[in-house]
Amino acid sequence: MAKKAVASMQKGEGRSYAKVIKMVKSPKTGAYYFDEKIVHNDDVKAYLAK
């Protein structure tokens, strides 16, 4: 599934987007989980700063 998303981002305007994977700690259980999102290249630093 991830290969399809990455492969489709290689055509045309898709190169201006990046797949960002962020590790987040759950406030309820204290366990960590991974949050994956496709964001514009200009917004990557802002997304990771949250």
N, C-alpha and C positions, 0 to 999 in steps of 0.2 A: 504494500500500500504506500509506504513512504517513497519507494522508488518512482511510482507514478507521479506523486506530487512534485518531487524534485525534477523529474524528467520534463514535466509540463512547464516548469518554471524556466527552462532553458530557451524557450522560443520567444522571439519578439520582445515585448515589454516585460516579460516575466523576469528578466534579469535584474530588474530594479527592486525585487523582493527577496527576502531571506527567510529561511526557516529558523526560528529561534527556539531553543529548548532551555527552560529555566527550572531550577530545582527550588521548590517551595515547601515550607514547613507548615503543616496543618495546625491551626490554632486549637482545634478540639482534641486531637489524639497525639499531637507532637510528632507524627510520622512525616517523612518527606515524600513528596510526589513530584513528577515531572510535568510541567505545563508547556505544551508545544503550540506554537502559533506562527503563522506566516505574516510578516510585517514588512512595510516599506523600508528600504535601506536607510532613509533619513530618520526613521523612528526607532531604530534598533537600540540605541543607547538609552533613549527615554523609556522604552519598554523594560530593559534590564534594570534601570534605576528604581523602578517601582518596588 
